[in-house]
Amino acid sequence: MCVYLLLYKTDILDMNVIVRDAAASSWFPVFIFVCVLLESVFPYFGYFPGTALILMSVALNPKPADAIVFALAWLAIIVGAVLSYGQARFFRPFLKLVASRAAISKCESLLDAYGPYARIAVFVHPNAGAMYFTALGLLDRKLAGEFVHLCLGAAVSVGILFVVVTRLLSSVGSTDDGELQLLLAAALVAIGTLVGLYAALRRGRTA
């Protein structure tokens, strides 16, 4: 909510101007790659409204989907997740200085129990997927086994965010500042809640 108020409800930045200029530029594919990459690297940038900027740009300037745009967005999610995993592996030795062996063991058991459900994050949002790969790196899990899920999840994420949604926005027209961002955040919260409840209920039945 603080990020929303800062970016959309103040005069510090005019998001409409930013996305309108970007969408009209020949550098638009590069703009998309950078935005999604920043959103896909955790925790250096935390939450960055990359997907919202892209969706707003389509809403403000509807145009047919360009294959290179989706390919760069897909590649940015993969690169961001790999960078998140790499920086987590780099900081893993420091984890042992601030966390007890029991706490790390508890985290590993949780990942073993809920890992398949956590992969859904890769299919939902670049920032959530980056958190998952950060956890894999901190817990010293192998990247190779997750790479296929990453590629498929990035493709689904791009398809949902940059194809289906943009088609809807193109038919509806321009949106007000921040409304799209709030709707996207609400959808992510709803999906995360449903997945969490399902995992908890299933674990309760098998216990």
Disulfide bonds with the S-S distance in Angstrom:
none
